[in-house]
Amino acid sequence: MPEKLINMDISEIKDSNNARLLFLYLYYNNGNNLDIVSNKMLEIGNLEYIQYMLRVFKVKNIDIFIDFILKKSDSPRYLYNVLYDVDYLEDRNRIKLINRIIKLDNDRYTIKAFYYYFNILKKFNDNIFNKAKKLIDKKLNIDFNKDNYLKVLENLIYSEDYKIDYKGFTNNCFKGRNGYIPSLIVCHINSTYASALEHFYNEKTDVSAHYVIRRDGFIKQVVSLDDSSWANGTSLKENSDVYHRFSTIPLIRDTKDNANYFTFSIEHESFDGSLTDKQLESSIKVMKKIIRYLKDKYNYDFIIDRNHIIGHDEVNPIVRTKCPGKLFPYDRIIKELKKEIYDEHR
Ligand SMILES: [Zn+2]
């Protein structure tokens, strides 16, 4: 946890209309006065910070928040993100969110919501199943049934993606490394390859990563290793959501600059951090390439450990709580990399 930088007393909390400040107060003070702050957050009604608060802190009146969100938001993306981000939701609230997403008639988020519910959470609900069947039978002319639904959803989520192609590198990056030798590899997840690339090649989004690795192991490079991708930026401002001292990684906490300058970022197509065997193999291959690049270009020996192969959630714990997710196989990657790199030097 970061230093105590924001102190407010109860009357200041009650007088505040600044959702961001209130969220940061909770964050800096380990959820102190959560009941009072969460009521105030409802009153202010800022959906973005309500989402941040709900995913980091377990509020008592979650039903009221979900009802509030359903009343205020018509964005399938936002509703899906609440469903995905808030781990402790009870099933009745998940069902409410999914039903609303279905009603909003956005195929991408509806399919994502089904996939997340059935395949990732491994839940089952007849009503949601029937709605999924109705939509998928009709739109895709597939007989969606209780024997094949997991497979059908998996195919729907991933197969379309693989047709997408973008040539060359994206312009979403800083040229060069601002004088640093990059020395950290940051691991990320993105639910689908298509959504990752769409964002990384769209110059309005200001996001990118060096690589994206698909479920089938296919590797797409998006940014040159000589340049700084925009995947896990940090700020020197104490009141920023991405303040560098929020990071749990010593080098990032102690460096007074944007972490994008001294990191490599690898995006993996995954919902929960679990990788397919082929994906794991490709991820290790990419990391070996980075390690060799560092040796060739800077005569620098990359340190293979958990302070240097890290997660996005360790760089930006406020804005990213589930990237790359609990199931991300750091230990296997580190073990394999050590084995391979040391073998090479034997
Ligand atoms: Zn990330």
Boltz pocket constraint, residues with backbone or C-beta under 6 A from the ligand:
constraints:
  - pocket:
      binder: B
      contacts: [[A, 187], [A, 188], [A, 189], [A, 231], [A, 312], [A, 320], [A, 323], [A, 324]]
      max_distance: 6.0
